[in-house]
C-alpha cells in the first residue's frame, strides 16, 4: 500500500484527561529532574509541569490518529515503519493540577521524502473552557512507504530546524547520564507505552540493536538541563521546544548537550544533543522562553 496525500485533514476523536499532581510529579521524577517547583505541593501557586509533560496526555490522541491511519489502508507492517522524526511544542498557558484538558489530533501535512513519507500530526489541547493550552506538531517518517499525490498541507513553522546558527566552539557543553532503566521508568511515569522502548524482542523485530530511549524522553533530558542552566530554574517561562531526532539513544550511555547559539536578545537557545559516538541524537534543537 501507499499513503495518499489526501489524508491531510483527517482527524481523530478528542481525548479528555484530568491532570493530577501524581502524574506531573512522576514525569519530572522519571527524568531525574528535582526542581522543587515540580514537587512542592505546599507552594501557593501549586506545582508546575515539566515543559515536555504535554507528550503524556497527547499520546492517546496520537494513538487515536494512528488508528484512523490504519483504517485508511496502511497495513500493520507499514504502520510499524513510522518513526518519530520531529517534535515542535508551543506552550500557550500553564498546566495546573485539576485541569481537565481536551486533546485533538489531525494530519496537517504529507510530504514525499527520500526515505519514504513524512507525515505531520497536529495535536491541539484546550481546557474545557476552550482556553488554548498547547499545540504540538509531531513529525513521523514512514520508512519505505511511498506517497501518492502531491506534497500537501501545513508543516510546523519550526522546520527552521535545518538552518540553525552555530557558534564554534559551542557556547557550552554538558554531559547528561542516561541510566540503564530509564526507558522503563519513563514509560510508566509518563504513561506512554511503545514496546520498542522496553521489550527487547519487540525492538529486535523492529530491526533495532536493543531497546532505545523515547524521543520525547531524550528531548526532555535536554530541556531539563537548559531550564536549570539558562532560565534560573523556571520551567514556567518556556514557551516553545523543538528538535529533530536522528541517532538512537541506547542505555546506559552518556549524552552531550551543546548550546550552539542564543536566540535574539537571550529569549532562547539553539542546541544539539550528541551520543557517545558523537552522532546527533537531536539536531536543530530550540528552546524559547519569555
Secondary structure by P-SEA (a helix, b strand, c coil): cccccccccccccbbbbbbcaaaaaaaaaaaccccccccccccccccccccccccccaaaaaaaaaaaaaaacccaaaaaaccccbbbbbbccccccccbbbbbbbbcccccccccbbbbbbbbbbccccccccccbbbbbbccccccccccccccccccccbbbbcccccbbbbbbbccaaaaaaaaaacccccccccaaaaaaaccccccccaaaaaaaaaaaaaacccccccccccbbbbbbcccccccbbbbbbbcccccccccccbbbbcccccccccbbbbbcc
